[in-house]
Amino acid sequence: MPFVHSKGVAVSVNAKPLGTFSNSVTFGRTADTHDVTTFGKNSKVYAPGLKDGTASISGIYDSTAVNGPGAVLRPLVGAAAVPLVYQPEGSTGAGRPTATVQVLVTGYEESSAVADMVMWSCELQLSDDIADTVTS
């Protein structure tokens, strides 16, 4: 089984690449389940429900006026859904997976410590279906 190193991850929000400012991405998928157990069963039976998910991105803050994480994400908190493109194996080369989905930016945070760099993070709520594709 070939393992994949994270150094090539590509991620963008609202068509703005954030990979050069990021050092961590979490992309989670969940689904509801519904108990449909009936009389006479010895074990519970479940039916699938609606899919859901969240994502988070974090990294090292950059004050770039137009493309930095603050400039890109601050205006999106509480705004309309925008596209998230997540490529866990990077964006160059054929056969690489790409997940595209609309997201709501539910939070953006900057943190500072006296002996460290300014860091940033954002929380994203997936909205609607994820389009899983492979680069050609």
C-alpha positions in Angstrom: 0.0 0.0 0.0 1.6 3.3 -1.0 1.6 5.9 1.8 1.2 9.6 1.0 3.1 12.4 2.6 1.1 15.5 3.6 3.6 18.0 2.2 1.7 18.2 -1.1 -1.8 18.9 0.2 -3.6 21.6 -1.7 -6.6 23.5 -0.3 -8.5 26.6 -1.4 -11.6 28.5 -0.1 -13.6 30.6 -2.4 -11.1 30.0 -5.2 -8.2 31.4 -3.1 -5.3 29.0 -2.5 -4.5 28.7 1.2 -1.9 25.9 1.0 1.1 28.2 1.3 -0.3 29.5 4.6 -1.5 26.2 6.0 0.1 23.4 7.9 -3.0 21.4 8.9 -6.2 20.4 7.3 -9.0 18.2 8.6 -11.8 17.1 6.3 -14.5 15.1 8.1 -17.5 13.2 6.6 -20.3 12.0 8.8 -23.8 10.6 8.2 -27.0 10.3 10.3 -28.3 6.9 11.2 -31.9 6.0 12.1 -33.0 3.2 14.3 -35.4 1.0 12.4 -35.4 -1.9 14.8 -38.7 -3.8 14.9 -40.2 -6.3 17.3 -38.5 -9.8 17.3 -35.0 -8.5 16.6 -32.1 -9.4 18.9 -29.9 -6.6 17.6 -30.6 -3.0 16.5 -31.1 -2.3 12.8 -30.2 1.0 11.2 -31.0 2.9 8.0 -28.7 5.6 6.5 -29.7 9.2 6.8 -28.4 12.6 5.6 -24.7 13.1 5.1 -22.9 15.9 6.9 -19.3 17.1 7.6 -17.0 19.7 8.7 -13.5 20.9 7.8 -10.8 22.9 9.5 -7.7 24.6 8.2 -4.9 26.2 10.2 -1.5 27.5 9.7 0.9 30.4 10.0 -0.5 33.9 9.6 0.6 36.1 6.7 -0.4 39.7 6.5 -0.6 39.7 2.7 -3.3 42.2 2.0 -5.1 40.3 -0.8 -4.3 36.6 -0.6 -3.4 36.0 3.1 -5.7 33.9 5.3 -7.1 36.9 7.2 -8.0 38.8 4.0 -9.6 35.7 2.5 -11.5 34.3 5.5 -12.5 37.2 7.7 -15.2 38.5 5.2 -16.6 35.0 4.8 -17.5 34.4 8.5 -21.3 34.2 8.5 -21.6 34.9 4.8 -23.0 32.8 2.0 -21.6 29.4 1.2 -18.4 29.3 -1.0 -16.5 26.5 -2.6 -13.8 24.5 -0.7 -11.4 22.4 -2.8 -9.4 19.8 -0.9 -6.7 17.7 -2.6 -5.0 15.4 -0.1 -2.4 14.2 -2.6 -1.7 17.6 -4.1 -2.9 19.3 -7.3 -0.3 18.3 -9.8 -0.3 14.9 -11.6 -3.0 12.6 -12.9 -5.1 10.3 -10.8 -5.1 12.5 -7.6 -8.4 12.7 -5.6 -10.2 16.1 -5.3 -13.1 16.8 -3.0 -15.1 19.9 -3.9 -18.0 21.1 -1.7 -19.8 24.3 -0.7 -18.9 25.5 2.9 -20.0 28.0 5.4 -17.1 29.7 7.2 -18.4 29.3 10.8 -15.3 30.6 12.6 -11.9 32.3 12.0 -9.4 32.7 14.7 -5.9 34.2 15.1 -3.6 33.3 18.0 -0.4 34.9 19.2 2.2 33.7 21.7 5.1 35.9 22.8 7.8 33.4 21.6 6.0 32.1 18.5 4.6 33.1 15.1 1.0 34.4 14.8 -1.2 31.4 13.9 -4.6 31.3 12.3 -7.4 28.7 12.0 -10.9 28.4 10.5 -13.9 26.1 10.9 -16.0 25.2 8.0 -19.4 23.6 7.8 -20.0 21.5 4.7 -23.2 22.3 2.8 -24.7 20.0 0.2 -23.0 17.0 -1.5 -19.3 16.5 -1.9 -18.1 16.1 -5.5 -15.3 13.5 -5.4 -13.3 13.5 -8.6 -9.8 12.4 -9.8 -7.5 14.7 -11.7 -6.8 13.8 -15.3 
